[in-house]
């Protein structure tokens, strides 16, 4: 542009960024993979109850993970396991005490009978035998005297009677000895019955605590503390979570093709949106088809795992948060405040709680689960209120005038990675609701039952690959200041996969340590781009393998 007779100015024209179309790079199965929709379910489910009846003292909450009580082949305890529920055991302890007394009484009876058999009766028999010998001698002497007319007949008769009486006494004591042996056998049987009664009483006492024979998760709780349950009545429903089964319906032709020695990819969508591939092991195929759909149910087993909402292990965490004006506790209507006793900490100055400063009862907790806290002093009272056997709430008085129980919250039990909770003096606590399962009963997954290539990878359109001097590369979108540029990444093509995929896509891998996951791939205009060129993403296309194959 020129104005009058002024100096000439040079005008520089800036090149507009090249418009491009991008897709999101994610690992995925081959485009020709036969992905079928399937549902996850508990492989084993069991309703567990007590072998004895009584009043429930404690029961775990729903969704609690339970470790099973495991024995070896010789019935030796390997893992004690986690208690699921517990009955009030006082009457069973009394039954054990009575059974122990019965055993002691039976043992004393056996000991007394054996003492009489081994000591008293043999002594009586020996005395009776001696009397019999003396009577026999008197009787023999009397007979000789009478035979010589030197003795009286009456004396002979008396000596004979004494002899017969002595013989009878010996026979009576010998019979008593045999009877005592039988009595001891009977008393030993009574002792064994008493010992069996003691074992039964002890087992009934042990059965007041309920355990599982396998590791799983509580799917349903059928009772609450204070309930009266009968022997065998279901208390909780426990489901096995690892491994977890995946079920899908297939045709007769597909069911015949499946082999129990093959592994079948199962694709799981994680909470982050990323799709992970896991191996599915063929468990069983129904022998009878569904009469309505003429399909067979195929069951795969998948190794399940848990993950935590808090990935950093070097932080302070708490499983829950509390308000102090709990209306369901006695005395709350009078303005009394209560806190779960595990939340109470103590130092040299007394008891205290951690108040949350970035969340109140009027709003939600922070999305990043990071709770900002400050220390508030309290005075503890003697009154404690159990609640359904799961929590114990203690009455407290807050010594901080800025604390409003209707608005402010406190954290629950504090857990730290190093040291003890009383020594922690930080400002941020993370709310950790515990581990969550990757797969839960009812979740939907995709299963690949195809017989071709099953390798997951980055499958991209062929027109997104730039070839220069025998080298192959792709261009990805990279943010740069206020705009974006095209960044060239050398890649390797896997030509051996070409026969298993469509002609319009191929599998690539980055050369070197570069990660392709989550990057935006430029799919149009690639052949005109140079490394570092400014670009403008005008739209995002669908991924090459995003169509539904269910």
Number of C-alpha atoms within 10 A of each C-alpha: 6 9 8 5 6 7 8 9 9 8 7 6 6 6 7 9 14 16 13 20 19 23 20 19 20 20 20 22 22 26 20 16 21 18 21 18 19 22 18 21 23 22 18 15 16 16 17 20 23 22 16 18 18 19 17 23 20 22 24 23 18 15 15 15 22 22 19 18 17 17 13 9 6 6 8 9 12 10 12 12 18 17 17 24 24 22 25 18 19 10 11 21 16 13 19 21 15 16 21 19 14 19 21 15 15 21 19 14 17 21 15 13 19 16 12 15 20 14 11 13 17 15 14 15 19 13 15 21 18 14 19 21 15 16 22 19 14 18 21 15 15 23 21 13 14 15 12 9 10 11 15 13 14 11 15 20 14 15 21 19 14 19 22 15 16 22 18 14 19 20 15 13 19 16 12 16 19 12 13 18 16 12 17 19 14 13 19 17 14 19 21 15 15 22 19 14 19 21 15 15 21 18 15 20 21 16 19 22 21 21 22 19 13 17 19 24 21 23 20 17 18 14 18 18 19 16 14 13 18 15 11 13 16 16 22 23 18 27 25 22 27 20 18 22 27 30 21 19 21 19 14 12 10 13 18 10 10 17 11 12 8 13 17 24 23 25 24 19 16 11 8 6 8 15 18 14 19 16 16 22 21 20 14 13 20 13 10 10 16 12 8 6 10 12 19 21 18 21 23 26 23 24 15 15 14 12 11 12 14 18 9 10 10 10 15 21 24 19 14 16 17 18 21 24 21 19 14 9 17 11 14 15 12 8 12 16 21 27 26 22 18 13 20 20 18 14 9 5 7 11 15 21 22 22 24 23 15 15 19 18 13 9 9 9 16 13 7 10 16 20 24 17 21 15 15 17 18 18 12 19 11 7 10 17 17 12 13 16 18 12 13 15 20 20 21 22 15 18 12 11 7 9 13 14 17 13 14 20 23 25 25 23 19 23 18 17 12 12 9 10 15 14 12 13 10 12 15 17 21 23 23 17 14 16 13 14 15 16 27 16 18 12 14 18 20 22 27 22 21 17 12 15 16 19 15 17 17 21 24 24 16 13 15 20 25 21 13 9 5 6 11 15 21 24 28 25 23 18 13 11 7 5 12 18 23 26 19 19 18 18 20 14 16 11 11 11 15 15 11 16 18 13 10 12 20 25 23 21 17 16 12 9 6 11 11 19 13 12 16 20 27 27 22 18 15 22 15 8 20 13 12 15 13 21 21 17 17 11 11 15 14 11 17 19 19 9 9 8 14 10
